[in-house]
Amino acid sequence: MATVKVTPAMVEAALRGVDWQQQDATTDAAIARQVAADPDAAPLLSDAESTAARVRWVRKQTGLSQGEFAERYRIPVSTLRDWEQARREPDAAALAYLTVIEREPEAVSRAFAA
């Protein structure tokens, strides 16, 4: 796989080339039509599905199974399963906790070990 270096100048040029008024005027329905018309586009996710994907991603970044993650970070495994399968959404405090786990997993482990 080839590596592509993106410079700040390239980013600035790309941003200057965007018609921001057109972007702001694009409705959710128009976006949904564009996604449906593109066979290579990933399907749009609901808020619950996006949150579930984020919870799964945070756990997978730790390399732990659901059971191991739940035990290490003291989250009931049934709750974690419900979050990952979009049956329930984590509240604001749980989302904040997941952010800390995502950014500083060893610090959380150390805090529980103390």
N, CA, C and O atoms as a printed pandas DataFrame, in Angstrom:
     atom_number atom_name residue_name chain_id  residue_number  x_coord  y_coord  z_coord
0              1         N          MET        A               1    0.849   -1.174    0.000
1              2        CA          MET        A               1    0.000    0.000    0.000
2              3         C          MET        A               1    0.897    1.240    0.000
3              4         O          MET        A               1    1.852    1.323    0.772
4              5         N          ALA        A               2    0.587    2.184   -0.855
5              6        CA          ALA        A               2    1.360    3.414   -0.956
6              7         C          ALA        A               2    0.964    4.385    0.145
7              8         O          ALA        A               2   -0.199    4.452    0.545
8              9         N          THR        A               3    1.937    5.128    0.624
9             10        CA          THR        A               3    1.684    6.146    1.635
10            11         C          THR        A               3    1.535    7.491    0.932
11            12         O          THR        A               3    2.308    7.817    0.031
12            13         N          VAL        A               4    0.554    8.255    1.340
13            14        CA          VAL        A               4    0.325    9.575    0.764
14            15         C          VAL        A               4    0.558   10.596    1.869
15            16         O          VAL        A               4   -0.039   10.516    2.942
16            17         N          LYS        A               5    1.432   11.551    1.592
17            18        CA          LYS        A               5    1.694   12.603    2.572
18            19         C          LYS        A               5    0.788   13.788    2.250
19            20         O          LYS        A               5    0.791   14.302    1.131
20            21         N          VAL        A               6    0.025   14.208    3.233
21            22        CA          VAL        A               6   -0.865   15.346    3.074
22            23         C          VAL        A               6   -0.250   16.514    3.838
23            24         O          VAL        A               6   -0.044   16.445    5.050
24            25         N          THR        A               7    0.032   17.567    3.117
25            26        CA          THR        A               7    0.660   18.737    3.729
26            27         C          THR        A               7   -0.413   19.748    4.145
27            28         O          THR        A               7   -1.542   19.693    3.657
28            29         N          PRO        A               8   -0.059   20.669    5.047
29            30        CA          PRO        A               8   -1.022   21.728    5.406
30            31         C          PRO        A               8   -1.482   22.529    4.187
31            32         O          PRO        A               8   -2.639   22.944    4.123
32            33         N          ALA        A               9   -0.596   22.746    3.231
33            34        CA          ALA        A               9   -0.984   23.489    2.022
34            35         C          ALA        A               9   -2.035   22.723    1.228
35            36         O          ALA        A               9   -2.950   23.322    0.663
36            37         N          MET        A              10   -1.905   21.399    1.185
37            38        CA          MET        A              10   -2.893   20.576    0.475
38            39         C          MET        A              10   -4.247   20.662    1.172
39            40         O          MET        A              10   -5.284   20.753    0.514
40            41         N          VAL        A              11   -4.237   20.633    2.484
41            42        CA          VAL        A              11   -5.488   20.738    3.244
42            43         C          VAL        A              11   -6.140   22.089    2.987
43            44         O          VAL        A              11   -7.341   22.162    2.725
44            45         N          GLU        A              12   -5.351   23.158    3.059
45            46        CA          GLU        A              12   -5.895   24.498    2.804
46            47         C          GLU        A              12   -6.486   24.602    1.408
47            48         O          GLU        A              12   -7.563   25.173    1.233
48            49         N          ALA        A              13   -5.801   24.064    0.420
49            50        CA          ALA        A              13   -6.303   24.119   -0.959
50            51         C          ALA        A              13   -7.609   23.351   -1.087
51            52         O          ALA        A              13   -8.536   23.807   -1.756
52            53         N          ALA        A              14   -7.686   22.195   -0.455
53            54        CA          ALA        A              14   -8.913   21.405   -0.515
54            55         C          ALA        A              14  -10.069   22.154    0.141
55            56         O          ALA        A              14  -11.183   22.166   -0.385
56            57         N          LEU        A              15   -9.808   22.778    1.284
57            58        CA          LEU        A              15  -10.867   23.517    1.982
58            59         C          LEU        A              15  -11.319   24.735    1.179
59            60         O          LEU        A              15  -12.503   25.073    1.172
60            61         N          ARG        A              16  -10.383   25.388    0.508
61            62        CA          ARG        A              16  -10.760   26.542   -0.334
62            63         C          ARG        A              16  -11.632   26.108   -1.510
63            64         O          ARG        A              16  -12.428   26.899   -2.015
64            65         N          GLY        A              17  -11.489   24.870   -1.944
65            66        CA          GLY        A              17  -12.254   24.378   -3.085
66            67         C          GLY        A              17  -13.662   23.924   -2.748
67            68         O          GLY        A              17  -14.413   23.527   -3.639
68            69         N          VAL        A              18  -14.030   23.976   -1.481
69            70        CA          VAL        A              18  -15.360   23.534   -1.063
70            71         C          VAL        A              18  -16.347   24.695   -1.156
71            72         O          VAL        A              18  -16.051   25.801   -0.702
72            73         N          ASP        A              19  -17.497   24.450   -1.733
73            74        CA          ASP        A              19  -18.568   25.445   -1.767
74            75         C          ASP        A              19  -19.355   25.295   -0.461
75            76         O          ASP        A              19  -20.278   24.485   -0.377
76            77         N          TRP        A              20  -18.991   26.070    0.541
77            78        CA          TRP        A              20  -19.574   25.912    1.880
78            79         C          TRP        A              20  -21.048   26.290    1.914
79            80         O          TRP        A              20  -21.810   25.717    2.692
80            81         N          GLN        A              21  -21.461   27.239    1.091
81            82        CA          GLN        A              21  -22.890   27.583    1.039
82            83         C          GLN        A              21  -23.701   26.406    0.523
83            84         O          GLN        A              21  -24.781   26.113    1.037
84            85         N          GLN        A              22  -23.180   25.738   -0.487
85            86        CA          GLN        A              22  -23.873   24.565   -1.015
86            87         C          GLN        A              22  -23.894   23.452    0.037
87            88         O          GLN        A              22  -24.905   22.769    0.200
88            89         N          GLN        A              23  -22.790   23.275    0.740
89            90        CA          GLN        A              23  -22.732   22.254    1.787
90            91         C          GLN        A              23  -23.770   22.535    2.869
91            92         O          GLN        A              23  -24.493   21.635    3.297
92            93         N          ASP        A              24  -23.838   23.793    3.308
93            94        CA          ASP        A              24  -24.793   24.159    4.349
94            95         C          ASP        A              24  -26.237   24.002    3.887
95            96         O          ASP        A              24  -27.123   23.726    4.696
96            97         N          ALA        A              25  -26.477   24.178    2.583
97            98        CA          ALA        A              25  -27.839   24.096    2.045
98            99         C          ALA        A              25  -28.280   22.659    1.778
99           100         O          ALA        A              25  -29.461   22.414    1.531
100          101         N          THR        A              26  -27.352   21.710    1.822
101          102        CA          THR        A              26  -27.696   20.316    1.549
102          103         C          THR        A              26  -28.523   19.748    2.697
103          104         O          THR        A              26  -28.106   19.785    3.854
104          105         N          THR        A              27  -29.682   19.232    2.366
105          106        CA          THR        A              27  -30.583   18.697    3.393
106          107         C          THR        A              27  -30.217   17.250    3.728
107          108         O          THR        A              27  -29.502   16.585    2.978
108          109         N          ASP        A              28  -30.718   16.781    4.859
109          110        CA          ASP        A              28  -30.518   15.382    5.232
110          111         C          ASP        A              28  -31.118   14.446    4.186
111          112         O          ASP        A              28  -30.549   13.397    3.885
112          113         N          ALA        A              29  -32.256   14.827    3.640
113          114        CA          ALA        A              29  -32.900   13.993    2.614
114          115         C          ALA        A              29  -32.019   13.902    1.363
115          116         O          ALA        A              29  -31.908   12.835    0.759
116          117         N          ALA        A              30  -31.394   15.020    0.974
117          118        CA          ALA        A              30  -30.514   15.009   -0.197
118          119         C          ALA        A              30  -29.290   14.140    0.066
119          120         O          ALA        A              30  -28.834   13.418   -0.820
120          121         N          ILE        A              31  -28.765   14.209    1.270
121          122        CA          ILE        A              31  -27.612   13.366    1.632
122          123         C          ILE        A              31  -28.010   11.901    1.569
123          124         O          ILE        A              31  -27.268   11.078    1.033
124          125         N          ALA        A              32  -29.166   11.571    2.108
125          126        CA          ALA        A              32  -29.641   10.182    2.083
126          127         C          ALA        A              32  -29.804    9.689    0.640
127          128         O          ALA        A              32  -29.466    8.545    0.337
128          129         N          ARG        A              33  -30.320   10.548   -0.250
129          130        CA          ARG        A              33  -30.460   10.163   -1.660
130          131         C          ARG        A              33  -29.097    9.924   -2.295
131          132         O          ARG        A              33  -28.925    8.976   -3.061
132          133         N          GLN        A              34  -28.125   10.781   -1.980
133          134        CA          GLN        A              34  -26.782   10.626   -2.541
134          135         C          GLN        A              34  -26.143    9.321   -2.064
135          136         O          GLN        A              34  -25.511    8.613   -2.848
136          137         N          VAL        A              35  -26.306    9.010   -0.798
137          138        CA          VAL        A              35  -25.743    7.773   -0.254
138          139         C          VAL        A              35  -26.428    6.570   -0.901
139          140         O          VAL        A              35  -25.762    5.607   -1.281
140          141         N          ALA        A              36  -27.756    6.623   -1.028
141          142        CA          ALA        A              36  -28.496    5.503   -1.619
142          143         C          ALA        A              36  -28.111    5.286   -3.079
143          144         O          ALA        A              36  -28.139    4.157   -3.569
144          145         N          ALA        A              37  -27.757    6.352   -3.766
145          146        CA          ALA        A              37  -27.419    6.250   -5.183
146          147         C          ALA        A              37  -25.989    5.760   -5.419
147          148         O          ALA        A              37  -25.648    5.360   -6.532
148          149         N          ASP        A              38  -25.158    5.789   -4.386
149          150        CA          ASP        A              38  -23.751    5.400   -4.531
150          151         C          ASP        A              38  -23.541    4.004   -3.952
151          152         O          ASP        A              38  -23.566    3.842   -2.732
152          153         N          PRO        A              39  -23.333    2.986   -4.800
153          154        CA          PRO        A              39  -23.196    1.616   -4.290
154          155         C          PRO        A              39  -21.942    1.419   -3.435
155          156         O          PRO        A              39  -21.850    0.443   -2.690
156          157         N          ASP        A              40  -20.976    2.341   -3.536
157          158        CA          ASP        A              40  -19.751    2.229   -2.743
158          159         C          ASP        A              40  -19.838    2.947   -1.398
159          160         O          ASP        A              40  -18.938    2.821   -0.566
160          161         N          ALA        A              41  -20.907    3.692   -1.185
161          162        CA          ALA        A              41  -21.048    4.447    0.063
162          163         C          ALA        A              41  -21.542    3.538    1.182
163          164         O          ALA        A              41  -22.398    2.678    0.975
164          165         N          ALA        A              42  -20.991    3.745    2.355
165          166        CA          ALA        A              42  -21.477    3.022    3.530
166          167         C          ALA        A              42  -22.864    3.555    3.878
167          168         O          ALA        A              42  -23.141    4.734    3.657
168          169         N          PRO        A              43  -23.737    2.708    4.418
169          170        CA          PRO        A              43  -25.070    3.195    4.782
170          171         C          PRO        A              43  -24.981    4.205    5.928
171          172         O          PRO        A              43  -24.076    4.153    6.761
172          173         N          LEU        A              44  -25.948    5.122    5.942
173          174        CA          LEU        A              44  -26.011    6.086    7.031
174          175         C          LEU        A              44  -26.405    5.370    8.314
175          176         O          LEU        A              44  -27.244    4.469    8.301
176          177         N          LEU        A              45  -25.798    5.774    9.414
177          178        CA          LEU        A              45  -26.112    5.172   10.708
178          179         C          LEU        A              45  -26.980    6.114   11.522
179          180         O          LEU        A              45  -26.834    7.334   11.446
180          181         N          SER        A              46  -27.880    5.540   12.297
181          182        CA          SER        A              46  -28.658    6.348   13.232
182          183         C          SER        A              46  -27.724    6.791   14.354
183          184         O          SER        A              46  -26.598    6.305   14.460
184          185         N          ASP        A              47  -28.189    7.704   15.179
185          186        CA          ASP        A              47  -27.376    8.141   16.326
186          187         C          ASP        A              47  -27.048    6.954   17.224
187          188         O          ASP        A              47  -25.921    6.823   17.703
188          189         N          ALA        A              48  -28.035    6.089   17.450
189          190        CA          ALA        A              48  -27.817    4.918   18.317
190          191         C          ALA        A              48  -26.790    3.977   17.700
191          192         O          ALA        A              48  -25.946    3.426   18.407
192          193         N          GLU        A              49  -26.860    3.791   16.383
193          194        CA          GLU        A              49  -25.899    2.911   15.704
194          195         C          GLU        A              49  -24.495    3.509   15.722
195          196         O          GLU        A              49  -23.512    2.782   15.861
196          197         N          SER        A              50  -24.400    4.824   15.581
197          198        CA          SER        A              50  -23.098    5.493   15.641
198          199         C          SER        A              50  -22.486    5.355   17.030
199          200         O          SER        A              50  -21.291    5.094   17.168
200          201         N          THR        A              51  -23.311    5.531   18.052
201          202        CA          THR        A              51  -22.822    5.394   19.423
202          203         C          THR        A              51  -22.385    3.960   19.677
203          204         O          THR        A              51  -21.343    3.732   20.290
204          205         N          ALA        A              52  -23.166    2.991   19.213
205          206        CA          ALA        A              52  -22.813    1.581   19.391
206          207         C          ALA        A              52  -21.485    1.277   18.703
207          208         O          ALA        A              52  -20.650    0.561   19.256
208          209         N          ALA        A              53  -21.288    1.816   17.503
209          210        CA          ALA        A              53  -20.033    1.601   16.782
210          211         C          ALA        A              53  -18.867    2.211   17.545
211          212         O          ALA        A              53  -17.779    1.636   17.580
212          213         N          ARG        A              54  -19.084    3.357   18.150
213          214        CA          ARG        A              54  -18.009    3.996   18.932
214          215         C          ARG        A              54  -17.662    3.167   20.152
215          216         O          ARG        A              54  -16.484    2.994   20.465
216          217         N          VAL        A              55  -18.676    2.644   20.854
217          218        CA          VAL        A              55  -18.420    1.801   22.027
218          219         C          VAL        A              55  -17.615    0.572   21.600
219          220         O          VAL        A              55  -16.631    0.221   22.252
220          221         N          ARG        A              56  -18.026   -0.082   20.512
221          222        CA          ARG        A              56  -17.279   -1.254   20.019
222          223         C          ARG        A              56  -15.848   -0.883   19.676
223          224         O          ARG        A              56  -14.917   -1.622   19.995
224          225         N          TRP        A              57  -15.666    0.279   19.016
225          226        CA          TRP        A              57  -14.342    0.715   18.611
226          227         C          TRP        A              57  -13.451    0.943   19.833
227          228         O          TRP        A              57  -12.301    0.504   19.850
228          229         N          VAL        A              58  -13.977    1.629   20.860
229          230        CA          VAL        A              58  -13.188    1.882   22.072
230          231         C          VAL        A              58  -12.755    0.552   22.679
231          232         O          VAL        A              58  -11.590    0.383   23.037
232          233         N          ARG        A              59  -13.685   -0.389   22.796
233          234        CA          ARG        A              59  -13.330   -1.694   23.379
234          235         C          ARG        A              59  -12.295   -2.402   22.528
235          236         O          ARG        A              59  -11.316   -2.931   23.054
236          237         N          LYS        A              60  -12.497   -2.420   21.222
237          238        CA          LYS        A              60  -11.570   -3.145   20.347
238          239         C          LYS        A              60  -10.176   -2.532   20.367
239          240         O          LYS        A              60   -9.189   -3.241   20.175
240          241         N          GLN        A              61  -10.081   -1.218   20.597
241          242        CA          GLN        A              61   -8.769   -0.582   20.691
242          243         C          GLN        A              61   -7.982   -1.098   21.895
243          244         O          GLN        A              61   -6.751   -1.057   21.902
244          245         N          THR        A              62   -8.694   -1.581   22.910
245          246        CA          THR        A              62   -8.016   -2.135   24.081
246          247         C          THR        A              62   -7.560   -3.569   23.839
247          248         O          THR        A              62   -6.724   -4.090   24.578
248          249         N          GLY        A              63   -8.110   -4.211   22.798
249          250        CA          GLY        A              63   -7.769   -5.603   22.512
250          251         C          GLY        A              63   -8.452   -6.592   23.445
251          252         O          GLY        A              63   -8.063   -7.759   23.510
252          253         N          LEU        A              64   -9.462   -6.133   24.161
253          254        CA          LEU        A              64  -10.151   -6.983   25.141
254          255         C          LEU        A              64  -11.479   -7.493   24.599
255          256         O          LEU        A              64  -12.134   -6.833   23.792
256          257         N          SER        A              65  -11.863   -8.681   25.059
257          258        CA          SER        A              65  -13.195   -9.189   24.754
258          259         C          SER        A              65  -14.217   -8.374   25.546
259          260         O          SER        A              65  -13.851   -7.576   26.408
260          261         N          GLN        A              66  -15.485   -8.579   25.249
261          262        CA          GLN        A              66  -16.515   -7.872   26.022
262          263         C          GLN        A              66  -16.385   -8.189   27.507
263          264         O          GLN        A              66  -16.429   -7.289   28.345
264          265         N          GLY        A              67  -16.225   -9.460   27.827
265          266        CA          GLY        A              67  -16.118   -9.854   29.233
266          267         C          GLY        A              67  -14.914   -9.250   29.916
267          268         O          GLY        A              67  -15.012   -8.769   31.045
268          269         N          GLU        A              68  -13.764   -9.270   29.234
269          270        CA          GLU        A              68  -12.536   -8.709   29.810
270          271         C          GLU        A              68  -12.655   -7.197   29.996
271          272         O          GLU        A              68  -12.258   -6.653   31.026
272          273         N          PHE        A              69  -13.207   -6.529   28.983
273          274        CA          PHE        A              69  -13.375   -5.076   29.054
274          275         C          PHE        A              69  -14.310   -4.718   30.207
275          276         O          PHE        A              69  -14.024   -3.823   31.003
276          277         N          ALA        A              70  -15.432   -5.431   30.280
277          278        CA          ALA        A              70  -16.416   -5.166   31.328
278          279         C          ALA        A              70  -15.795   -5.359   32.714
279          280         O          ALA        A              70  -16.016   -4.553   33.618
280          281         N          GLU        A              71  -15.024   -6.421   32.870
281          282        CA          GLU        A              71  -14.405   -6.688   34.174
282          283         C          GLU        A              71  -13.348   -5.633   34.502
283          284         O          GLU        A              71  -13.327   -5.099   35.611
284          285         N          ARG        A              72  -12.474   -5.334   33.543
285          286        CA          ARG        A              72  -11.389   -4.381   33.812
286          287         C          ARG        A              72  -11.916   -2.998   34.152
287          288         O          ARG        A              72  -11.390   -2.331   35.044
288          289         N          TYR        A              73  -12.956   -2.562   33.441
289          290        CA          TYR        A              73  -13.447   -1.190   33.622
290          291         C          TYR        A              73  -14.735   -1.111   34.432
291          292         O          TYR        A              73  -15.384   -0.068   34.504
292          293         N          ARG        A              74  -15.088   -2.247   35.043
293          294        CA          ARG        A              74  -16.217   -2.322   35.985
294          295         C          ARG        A              74  -17.534   -1.836   35.390
295          296         O          ARG        A              74  -18.256   -1.032   35.980
296          297         N          ILE        A              75  -17.809   -2.346   34.226
297          298        CA          ILE        A              75  -19.082   -2.096   33.548
298          299         C          ILE        A              75  -19.789   -3.443   33.465
299          300         O          ILE        A              75  -19.177   -4.410   33.009
300          301         N          PRO        A              76  -21.033   -3.551   33.878
301          302        CA          PRO        A              76  -21.720   -4.830   33.742
302          303         C          PRO        A              76  -21.677   -5.298   32.277
303          304         O          PRO        A              76  -21.970   -4.528   31.363
304          305         N          VAL        A              77  -21.312   -6.560   32.073
305          306        CA          VAL        A              77  -21.171   -7.066   30.711
306          307         C          VAL        A              77  -22.481   -6.970   29.940
307          308         O          VAL        A              77  -22.466   -6.746   28.730
308          309         N          SER        A              78  -23.599   -7.133   30.611
309          310        CA          SER        A              78  -24.890   -6.999   29.913
310          311         C          SER        A              78  -25.112   -5.565   29.439
311          312         O          SER        A              78  -25.692   -5.344   28.377
312          313         N          THR        A              79  -24.655   -4.601   30.218
313          314        CA          THR        A              79  -24.767   -3.193   29.825
314          315         C          THR        A              79  -23.890   -2.918   28.612
315          316         O          THR        A              79  -24.321   -2.274   27.655
316          317         N          LEU        A              80  -22.653   -3.411   28.661
317          318        CA          LEU        A              80  -21.738   -3.228   27.534
318          319         C          LEU        A              80  -22.319   -3.852   26.272
319          320         O          LEU        A              80  -22.275   -3.247   25.201
320          321         N          ARG        A              81  -22.861   -5.054   26.393
321          322        CA          ARG        A              81  -23.480   -5.734   25.250
322          323         C          ARG        A              81  -24.635   -4.901   24.684
323          324         O          ARG        A              81  -24.758   -4.735   23.470
324          325         N          ASP        A              82  -25.473   -4.384   25.579
325          326        CA          ASP        A              82  -26.596   -3.554   25.129
326          327         C          ASP        A              82  -26.107   -2.304   24.401
327          328         O          ASP        A              82  -26.692   -1.912   23.391
328          329         N          TRP        A              83  -25.041   -1.674   24.898
329          330        CA          TRP        A              83  -24.492   -0.494   24.233
330          331         C          TRP        A              83  -23.961   -0.863   22.855
331          332         O          TRP        A              83  -24.233   -0.171   21.874
332          333         N          GLU        A              84  -23.199   -1.960   22.781
333          334        CA          GLU        A              84  -22.576   -2.352   21.512
334          335         C          GLU        A              84  -23.593   -2.805   20.474
335          336         O          GLU        A              84  -23.327   -2.720   19.275
336          337         N          GLN        A              85  -24.732   -3.278   20.907
337          338        CA          GLN        A              85  -25.761   -3.751   19.977
338          339         C          GLN        A              85  -26.876   -2.731   19.783
339          340         O          GLN        A              85  -27.915   -3.042   19.201
340          341         N          ALA        A              86  -26.658   -1.510   20.275
341          342        CA          ALA        A              86  -27.592   -0.386   20.111
342          343         C          ALA        A              86  -28.964   -0.653   20.714
343          344         O          ALA        A              86  -29.955   -0.057   20.292
344          345         N          ARG        A              87  -29.027   -1.549   21.702
345          346        CA          ARG        A              87  -30.303   -1.755   22.407
346          347         C          ARG        A              87  -30.512   -0.667   23.447
347          348         O          ARG        A              87  -31.647   -0.322   23.775
348          349         N          ARG        A              88  -29.409   -0.127   23.965
349          350        CA          ARG        A              88  -29.445    1.004   24.899
350          351         C          ARG        A              88  -28.279    1.909   24.556
351          352         O          ARG        A              88  -27.275    1.464   24.001
352          353         N          GLU        A              89  -28.421    3.191   24.893
353          354        CA          GLU        A              89  -27.326    4.135   24.678
354          355         C          GLU        A              89  -26.728    4.534   26.017
355          356         O          GLU        A              89  -27.453    4.739   26.991
356          357         N          PRO        A              90  -25.392    4.646   26.065
357          358        CA          PRO        A              90  -24.771    5.108   27.304
358          359         C          PRO        A              90  -25.183    6.550   27.591
359          360         O          PRO        A              90  -25.347    7.356   26.675
360          361         N          ASP        A              91  -25.348    6.862   28.883
361          362        CA          ASP        A              91  -25.683    8.240   29.243
362          363         C          ASP        A              91  -24.424    9.101   29.145
363          364         O          ASP        A              91  -23.351    8.605   28.800
364          365         N          ALA        A              92  -24.562   10.390   29.449
365          366        CA          ALA        A              92  -23.441   11.329   29.296
366          367         C          ALA        A              92  -22.246   10.936   30.160
367          368         O          ALA        A              92  -21.103   11.047   29.717
368          369         N          ALA        A              93  -22.495   10.483   31.374
369          370        CA          ALA        A              93  -21.387   10.091   32.255
370          371         C          ALA        A              93  -20.667    8.867   31.699
371          372         O          ALA        A              93  -19.438    8.806   31.728
372          373         N          ALA        A              94  -21.411    7.901   31.199
373          374        CA          ALA        A              94  -20.794    6.702   30.625
374          375         C          ALA        A              94  -20.008    7.054   29.365
375          376         O          ALA        A              94  -18.933    6.498   29.137
376          377         N          LEU        A              95  -20.526    7.966   28.543
377          378        CA          LEU        A              95  -19.782    8.392   27.357
378          379         C          LEU        A              95  -18.483    9.083   27.750
379          380         O          LEU        A              95  -17.453    8.893   27.103
380          381         N          ALA        A              96  -18.534    9.888   28.816
381          382        CA          ALA        A              96  -17.314   10.540   29.299
382          383         C          ALA        A              96  -16.317    9.491   29.791
383          384         O          ALA        A              96  -15.123    9.591   29.511
384          385         N          TYR        A              97  -16.796    8.502   30.513
385          386        CA          TYR        A              97  -15.947    7.417   31.002
386          387         C          TYR        A              97  -15.311    6.663   29.829
387          388         O          TYR        A              97  -14.123    6.341   29.873
388          389         N          LEU        A              98  -16.085    6.385   28.794
389          390        CA          LEU        A              98  -15.548    5.711   27.609
390          391         C          LEU        A              98  -14.471    6.552   26.924
391          392         O          LEU        A              98  -13.497    6.012   26.399
392          393         N          THR        A              99  -14.648    7.862   26.932
393          394        CA          THR        A              99  -13.635    8.751   26.365
394          395         C          THR        A              99  -12.331    8.657   27.147
395          396         O          THR        A              99  -11.248    8.631   26.562
396          397         N          VAL        A             100  -12.440    8.607   28.481
397          398        CA          VAL        A             100  -11.240    8.459   29.313
398          399         C          VAL        A             100  -10.584    7.109   29.039
399          400         O          VAL        A             100   -9.362    7.027   28.907
400          401         N          ILE        A             101  -11.383    6.056   28.953
401          402        CA          ILE        A             101  -10.829    4.732   28.646
402          403         C          ILE        A             101  -10.138    4.766   27.287
403          404         O          ILE        A             101   -9.053    4.206   27.127
404          405         N          GLU        A             102  -10.756    5.416   26.314
405          406        CA          GLU        A             102  -10.183    5.494   24.969
406          407         C          GLU        A             102   -8.829    6.197   24.984
407          408         O          GLU        A             102   -7.889    5.751   24.327
408          409         N          ARG        A             103   -8.728    7.287   25.725
409          410        CA          ARG        A             103   -7.506    8.097   25.702
410          411         C          ARG        A             103   -6.451    7.654   26.701
411          412         O          ARG        A             103   -5.255    7.789   26.441
412          413         N          GLU        A             104   -6.881    7.127   27.840
413          414        CA          GLU        A             104   -5.949    6.758   28.917
414          415         C          GLU        A             104   -6.335    5.435   29.576
415          416         O          GLU        A             104   -6.598    5.405   30.778
416          417         N          PRO        A             105   -6.375    4.340   28.813
417          418        CA          PRO        A             105   -6.853    3.077   29.378
418          419         C          PRO        A             105   -6.009    2.580   30.568
419          420         O          PRO        A             105   -6.545    2.023   31.527
420          421         N          GLU        A             106   -4.701    2.787   30.493
421          422        CA          GLU        A             106   -3.839    2.323   31.585
422          423         C          GLU        A             106   -4.030    3.160   32.837
423          424         O          GLU        A             106   -3.916    2.640   33.947
424          425         N          ALA        A             107   -4.318    4.440   32.683
425          426        CA          ALA        A             107   -4.571    5.298   33.852
426          427         C          ALA        A             107   -5.824    4.824   34.593
427          428         O          ALA        A             107   -5.858    4.814   35.823
428          429         N          VAL        A             108   -6.846    4.435   33.837
429          430        CA          VAL        A             108   -8.071    3.920   34.466
430          431         C          VAL        A             108   -7.763    2.624   35.188
431          432         O          VAL        A             108   -8.213    2.423   36.316
432          433         N          SER        A             109   -7.004    1.741   34.558
433          434        CA          SER        A             109   -6.630    0.481   35.200
434          435         C          SER        A             109   -5.841    0.728   36.483
435          436         O          SER        A             109   -6.081    0.085   37.505
436          437         N          ARG        A             110   -4.897    1.668   36.416
437          438        CA          ARG        A             110   -4.103    2.012   37.618
438          439         C          ARG        A             110   -4.988    2.569   38.728
439          440         O          ARG        A             110   -4.792    2.253   39.901
440          441         N          ALA        A             111   -5.951    3.389   38.359
441          442        CA          ALA        A             111   -6.830    3.998   39.367
442          443         C          ALA        A             111   -7.636    2.913   40.092
443          444         O          ALA        A             111   -7.861    3.008   41.298
444          445         N          PHE        A             112   -8.062    1.905   39.368
445          446        CA          PHE        A             112   -8.816    0.820   40.012
446          447         C          PHE        A             112   -7.917   -0.090   40.828
447          448         O          PHE        A             112   -8.358   -0.692   41.807
448          449         N          ALA        A             113   -6.660   -0.191   40.427
449          450        CA          ALA        A             113   -5.733   -1.064   41.148
450          451         C          ALA        A             113   -5.296   -0.457   42.477
451          452         O          ALA        A             113   -4.918   -1.174   43.404
452          453         N          ALA        A             114   -5.352    0.866   42.560
453          454        CA          ALA        A             114   -4.879    1.560   43.783
454          455         C          ALA        A             114   -5.816    1.360   44.950
455          456         O          ALA        A             114   -5.562    1.874   46.040
